Amino acid sequence: MKPHLCLCFLFATASLLTGQEAPKDPFVKDKKAAAAAPAPATADGPAVAAELQNVPCFVETFTLPQADYAALLDAPGGHDKLYTNLVAGVKAGKVRLDGCHLVVTHPNTRSTLDSTDELIYPTEWTEADRTGFQYPTAFEMHQLGDHFEFEPTLEEGSGALNVTQVFARDRLQGLRLFKADSTLAGIPVTDMLLRQGSSTCRVIPGIPTFLSTLKDEKAGDVTLVFATLQLITLPEPKAAAHSGRGNLVLTARVISLDRMKGWELLKAHAMEGGACLAALKPLLASKEATLEHIATINTQSNVRAVHESGVLYTYGTEYAPPTANALVQRSNDVKKAAAEARPEGLAGTTATESRGTGFRLEVEPTRSEDGVVAQVTLAPEFVKMTGNLKDKNWNEHYPDVPLFSCQKITTGYAQVIGTTALVGTMNPPGDTGANEHKDEGRMWLLFMDVISE
């Protein structure tokens, strides 16, 4: 089964820190060359260090009948007015806004966002017994839902950004029985709808860019993926920097609200974390928004810290299958070999694994020499066990297989110490098809306060 990623992997990759040489991953750049290159000049003045810049990436997905999409392309203005017409369609109830994600990162930094259900499914089985029954012995995991991965780089002298990105939205269509013998029951295998768009494209900051389409053949719908990126230079601090070697105190808040209200809120305040949080406080008071999590970590600069709160959920991963009556050999020594009847046995569990559920935050802040800015590398996640796998073709004699949902961001960004930053969204999974999971229509926003003691 695939292991769960954590921030340790992030610190070992070359996306947020140096490390790999001659990488094959298109997201991993030559950091030595990047470090030697001068900071690009902006349109309004001198060069700005990349460490003092952030790139918020706002991803919207719109779903509509493919015939309506074709009509929009054929209408006057076609592609140029597509985004405007989609937004108008959402407000008129003709287009469905089924995804709204935000991630803030540095230039030249690869970041990821997961809003997924983790489907654990069998890949190896025992040999069939006399009735044709087979028992699962090995499993793998596949993420269902939205996965977004991107890395923005500055285009020198133009103010544009080049973005390498992958947006995937996979859905479980169900389990069907695969039969080696048409007269037997067979084993359940997964049918998954895999939808992905990956590319490298040029983006003008502030302008919604059409990334890709995702097709759902059964429903006859098409999903359009748009991304709007900004290039933000950190503002001057309002107060003097705090000198000394004091600790950095980081407080993360996760607030949920209706997706449509969150969509409007991000359009107005996505670039200003403090203003966005202030706009949410009346919604919290009226119960239209919910404080899902709040956690504080007190740590030194350049030290990785962890907050963890949740239940450690243990489940089986290896099993002994049920056995029928058979003759078994008791010794490997041919002279002493003897056979005896083995009684019929029931299935049993022979190995387990544990998965941490609840809210977890791994973070490493690095304070600048002047004490003004913190470079924050972090990987917050919320994991929930949503029940055991259910399907009409999952035999009652098979083991219980848990279904976990995962809401996670992995990124690095810069923040003026003493301010509140909107880091991104940690949305619950949408319509993944696992256990008939439907879209909740909710958005989770992650804010981070950083102060210096």
C-alpha positions, 0 to 999 in steps of 0.5 A, spaced: 500 500 500 502 506 498 505 510 504 502 517 506 507 523 505 509 527 510 513 534 511 519 529 511 519 528 504 518 535 502 524 537 506 528 531 502 526 534 495 529 539 491 522 543 490 522 547 497 530 545 499 536 543 495 538 536 494 537 532 487 541 532 481 539 531 474 532 530 476 527 527 471 521 530 475 519 536 471 517 540 477 524 540 480 529 545 477 536 546 478 537 550 484 544 552 484 543 555 477 536 559 480 540 561 486 546 564 481 541 568 477 539 575 479 533 577 482 528 579 476 526 586 475 519 588 476 515 593 471 515 598 477 522 598 479 528 595 481 529 587 482 525 584 488 528 577 491 524 571 490 524 570 497 520 577 498 514 575 493 508 570 494 504 567 488 497 566 490 494 561 485 486 561 485 483 554 482 476 554 479 472 548 476 466 549 472 461 544 470 456 544 465 453 540 459 458 539 453 453 542 448 453 548 452 460 549 453 461 548 445 455 553 444 459 558 449 465 557 444 461 558 438 458 565 441 461 572 439 467 573 443 468 565 444 474 563 448 475 571 450 469 571 454 469 564 456 470 565 463 466 571 464 460 567 461 461 561 466 461 566 472 454 569 469 452 562 468 454 560 475 450 566 478 444 564 473 444 557 476 446 554 469 453 552 471 456 548 477 462 551 481 464 544 483 471 546 485 474 552 488 481 552 491 487 556 493 494 555 494 500 561 496 507 559 494 514 562 492 516 563 485 520 557 483 517 552 489 512 546 487 506 546 491 501 541 492 493 540 494 489 534 496 482 534 497 481 526 496 478 520 499 483 514 499 481 508 496 484 502 499 483 496 494 485 489 493 491 487 488 493 480 489 488 474 491 489 467 494 488 461 489 481 459 488 478 454 493 473 448 490 467 453 490 471 458 486 472 463 492 478 467 493 481 472 498 485 478 498 492 478 500 495 485 498 492 492 497 494 499 494 491 506 495 488 511 490 486 518 491 479 520 489 477 527 488 481 533 486 489 533 486 493 540 484 500 540 483 504 546 480 510 550 480 510 558 478 517 561 475 518 568 473 519 570 466 524 575 466 523 582 464 515 581 462 512 580 469 509 574 466 509 567 470 510 560 467 506 555 470 507 547 470 501 544 473 497 538 474 490 538 476 487 531 477 480 529 479 479 521 479 472 518 481 470 511 483 465 508 478 464 502 482 466 495 483 465 489 478 466 482 478 472 479 474 471 472 473 476 467 471 471 462 470 464 464 468 460 459 472 464 462 478 463 468 483 469 472 481 473 477 484 471 485 485 475 489 481 475 497 481 472 501 475 475 508 476 474 514 471 481 518 471 481 525 469 487 529 468 490 535 465 497 537 465 501 542 462 506 548 462 503 555 460 504 562 460 500 566 465 499 573 466 498 575 473 491 577 475 488 574 468 484 567 469 487 562 465 484 556 462 488 550 463 484 544 461 477 540 460 475 534 464 470 529 461 465 525 464 463 521 459 457 517 462 454 524 465 455 528 458 458 533 462 465 537 461 469 540 467 473 547 465 479 548 470 481 555 470 487 558 474 488 565 476 495 567 479 498 573 482 505 576 484 505 579 490 511 583 493 511 583 501 508 590 504 513 594 509 511 592 516 507 597 520 512 596 526 519 596 527 522 589 527 523 585 533 530 584 534 533 578 538 533 571 538 526 570 541 521 564 539 516 564 533 509 563 535 505 560 529 497 560 530 493 556 524 486 557 524 481 553 519 474 556 518 469 553 513 463 556 510 459 555 504 463 554 497 459 560 494 460 565 499 467 563 500 468 564 492 465 571 493 470 572 499 476 570 495 475 574 489 474 580 494 480 578 499 484 573 497 490 577 497 490 580 504 489 575 509 487 579 515 482 583 511 479 576 509 479 573 516 476 580 518 470 579 513 469 572 516 468 574 523 461 576 522 459 569 519 462 566 525 458 570 529 452 568 525 454 561 525 454 561 517 462 559 518 465 554 523 471 554 526 474 547 525 481 547 528 485 552 531 492 550 533 499 554 536 506 552 535 512 556 539 518 554 536 525 557 534 527 559 527 530 554 522 527 548 527 521 544 524 515 543 529 509 538 529 502 539 532 498 533 532 491 532 535 487 526 533 485 518 534 490 513 531 486 509 527 489 501 526 486 497 521 488 490 518 493 490 512 495 482 511 490 476 512 490 469 513 485 466 508 480 461 510 482 454 509 478 448 507 480 441 510 487 439 507 493 434 508 499 438 510 506 436 511 509 437 518 516 437 517 521 438 511 525 432 513 523 427 508 525 421 512 521 424 518 516 427 513 509 426 516 502 428 513 496 430 517 489 433 516 488 440 517 482 442 520 478 447 516 480 454 518 476 461 518 480 468 516 484 471 520 488 478 521 496 477 521 498 484 520 496 491 521 498 499 520 496 505 523 493 512 520 493 518 524 486 522 524 484 529 526 488 535 524 496 535 523 501 541 522 508 540 520 511 547 519 518 550 519 519 558 520 525 561 518 526 568 520 530 573 516 536 577 518 533 583 519 527 580 523 522 582 519 520 576 514 518 569 516 519 564 510 514 558 512 514 551 509 508 547 512 504 541 511 497 542 514 492 536 513 486 533 516 484 526 515 478 523 517 476 515 517 469 515 513 467 508 514 469 501 511 468 500 503 461 499 501 459 496 495 454 490 492 460 486 489 464 487 496 463 480 499 461 479 506 467 474 507 472 479 505 475 484 510 473 491 513 477 496 508 477 503 511 476 509 507 480 515 509 479 522 507 485 527 506 485 535 506 492 537 505 496 543 503 504 542 502 507 549 500 512 554 502 511 562 502 513 568 505 510 572 511 511 579 514 512 577 522 506 580 526 501 579 520 495 574 518 496 570 512 491 566 508 495 560 506 490 556 502 484 552 502 483 545 505 477 543 502 473 536 503 473 531 498 467 532 492 463 527 489 468 521 489 464 516 488 467 512 494 461 509 499 456 514 494 460 520 497 457 526 495 459 534 494 458 537 501 459 544 497 463 547 503 470 550 503 475 550 508 480 556 509 487 556 512 490 562 516 496 563 519 498 568 524 506 569 526 509 573 531 515 574 534 516 573 542 
